[in-house]
Amino acid sequence: MDALQSNTMENQEKYNQAFVRVFGAKPEDLNENFGKDTVGEWDSVHQLGLVSEFEKAFDILFDPEDIMELTSYAKGKEILKKYEVEF
């Protein structure tokens, strides 16, 4: 396993752990369908909790537009790629 593979696996683990901590989700429940339209607990407080977890885990600072667009598991990955976080 090279450094890039190791880093992407580590990033995936950090990403999943943010959802586990904020929503109490099981890692096996995290997929493309996990989002505000399918998760009853998804509200602005939880959304900001995710932002905080991501900012700490990846040492980044979200733009306000990106905070508003963070509405699903899949969209979060898309947003983080803008901050050079690879999965």
URNORVEN-V328008 format. One record per pair of residues at least 12 apart in sequence whose ideal C-beta (glycine too) atoms are under 6 Angstrom apart, sorted by sequence separation. I is the first residue (numbers start at 1). GAP is how many residues later the second one is. D is the distance in Angstrom with one decimal. If there is no record, write none. Layout:
i->I gap->GAP d->D
i->I gap->GAP d->D
This chain:
i->66 gap->13 d->4.9
i->16 gap->14 d->5.5
i->51 gap->16 d->5.3
i->23 gap->18 d->5.8
i->47 gap->23 d->5.8
i->60 gap->23 d->4.5
i->22 gap->24 d->5.5
i->22 gap->27 d->4.2
i->58 gap->27 d->5.1
i->22 gap->28 d->5.2
i->18 gap->32 d->5.7
i->18 gap->35 d->3.6
i->36 gap->35 d->4.7
i->18 gap->36 d->5.8
i->35 gap->36 d->5.7
i->35 gap->37 d->2.8
i->34 gap->39 d->4.0
i->32 gap->42 d->4.7
i->14 gap->43 d->4.3
i->30 gap->43 d->5.5
i->11 gap->74 d->5.7
i->12 gap->75 d->5.5
i->11 gap->76 d->5.7
i->8 gap->78 d->5.2
i->8 gap->79 d->5.6
